[in-house]
């Protein structure tokens, strides 16, 4: 059985490095496949000239680097906001990410449902209808490119579970895939191995990290509730051949944090459970 493949997210370096600087740094740790965070000032398509895009594309080709995925994090946007202007803003930024992904041969852009964290949230049907409408627009926009929109399961959104992902993906387009986050699933006490098997071939990209049940984290593996072993078994059972992205969120700007050590330690744990070993 072949080893599961590993990529690394630029998330820890969102504020400490430019996007290309983060790729160079992760390459120094032995990675050649990356998930790029789409967020200013790290990597923001609206602020990039054609010359900059082409220079980074040339760097990718020259180094033999590639992307597993792009992720536009749920930090400053909401695709199912009650404000139509926020919905439009969010969809337009996703379209810019799709165009950049096509330029850089990135196959997937992860789309995240909007948050539910107020004392009185909008009606579920409203949020669902807005999200489905928006994602249909993005799927149509991506047609003719080499990029697919994939949906991510995230706690504190109105669609946190694998069942939620399947049902809404079917309503958007039967071909829409899933970016399955193992830590997010574990945090809501979902059986993440069973969820992976249920999603099956819809799983196009995978995130992994760790957390406790208290504060929601994306820490190094081995520090919380995520056991990679059942996830590896489930991924092999469904014939998954994509990347598992180490999405360790440890801000490199904060004194005392060690994202490099967290990434190395997490990769070593993956290497013990059926993924490619670090340095392989």
Buried (B, 14 or more C-beta within 10 A) or exposed (E): EEEBBBBBBBBBBBEBBBBBBBBBBBBEBBBBBBBBBBBEEBBBBEEBEEEEBEEBBEEBEEEEBBBBBBBBBBEEBBBBBBEEEBBBBBBEBBBBBBBBBBBBEBBBBBBBBBBBEEEEBBEEEEBBEBBBBBBBBBBEBBEEEEBBBBBBBBBBBBBBBBBBBBEBBEBBBEEBBBBBBBBBBBBBEBBBBEBBBBBBEBBBBBBBBBBEEEEBBBBBBBBBEBBBEBBBBBBEEBEBEBBBBBBBBBBBEEEEBEBBEBBBBBBBBBBEBBBBEBEE
